[in-house]
Each structure stands twice: as C-alpha cells, then as structure tokens.
Amino acid sequence: MKRKRMKKTLLNAVLICCSFLLSNNLFSQSNNWEEYYSDSQVKIEYSYLICDFSSTASQELLVFRFTNLSNEKITLDYSTKIWNNSTEVDTELNSDEFRKTIQLEANEILTSDCNNENKDFTIFSAFVHNTTQERFVTLTKFELTNITTENE
C-alpha cells in the first residue's frame, strides 16, 4: 500500500514538473520579443514561435507584435523581403503575399501567432523535428521595407 502511494506521489511530482517546464517554455517562447522598428506612432517587434501542425515536424514561424503608440486609429503598411538559404526570394512574383496593411485602433496591440486570424502576418522560418528537436532552417534573413503609417 505504501509503495502504491509513493509511486502515485512520485508520478504526480513528475507530472507537475513536466507541466511547469512545458508552460514555462511556451511562455518564454512567446515573450522573447526583439524590437525591429519604432517611431512615434508604431512599434514592430518579432519573435520565433514553434507551431505544432504535424505529428512528425512542427513549424517555426517568425511572428510579429504591432503596437499603435498613438491615441488615434492608424493604418500601417509594409513590404516583406525574405532570404531562404541565403538567396533572396523574388517577392514581386506574389506581391500580395508580401505587402501587408494593418489597421490598428488607438493604443491597440496586434500579435500574430500559430492559430489566430493574424496568422497572415507570420513568416515561415524552419521545420522542427518533433522527436529530436532538430531545426531545418530555410529563412536566413528578413526585412520589412517601405514601412508607413497613416492616421485615420
């Protein structure tokens, strides 16, 4: 009887530790923001997020957080340039995919991620093997260009 209780206690302790580590990893992964651009109206930050879309490999996405720093509604426009395996991708072939427009309410923060309606504002970065965690990186560089804001 004592043995069963010890096993159960040990199992519970292991589960709690695993839950803590997993939640801590997810929390730190989505809160490690790097500032990319900032002016008096808008701040653009980016981070990398691993999204579990498959049983064999996850996808690492470059996600963005857009912050309207003003007390007015604004429209943010920008273009994206990307390099895969150190070669610049011709973004003019599919310009709609690489030109973005975002409307932000006063002081609004919009964050892209794996699942929400703002997923259009992400960039594929790498495949990540679910078992080994090996990364197969394709995105080697990105730039946001022609960044403009306009008050509504």
VENLINJO-V408347 format. One line per field, one symbol per residue. ss: DSSP state (2 for helix, 1 for strand, 0 for the rest). phi: phi as a letter, one per 30 degrees, with the letter a starting at -180 (. if undefined). burial: # if it has 24 or more other C-alpha atoms within 12 Angstrom, else .. A space follows every 10 residues. Layout:
ss->???
phi->???
burial->???
This chain:
ss->0222222222 2222222222 2222222222 0001111100 0111111111 1000001111 1111111100 0001111111 1111001100 2222222211 1111000011 1000000022 2011111110 0000111011 1111111111 10
phi->.ddddddddd dddddddddd dddddddddd ccccdcaabd cbbcbbacbc cdcbdcbccc cdcbbccddc cbdbccbacc cbbchicddd dddbdddccb bbcbdehdcc bcadbddcdd ccbdcacbdd dcidccdcdc abbcbhdbbb dd
burial->.......... .......... ........## ......#... ########## #......### #########. ...####### ##........ .......### #####...## ####.....# ########.. .......##. .###..###. ..
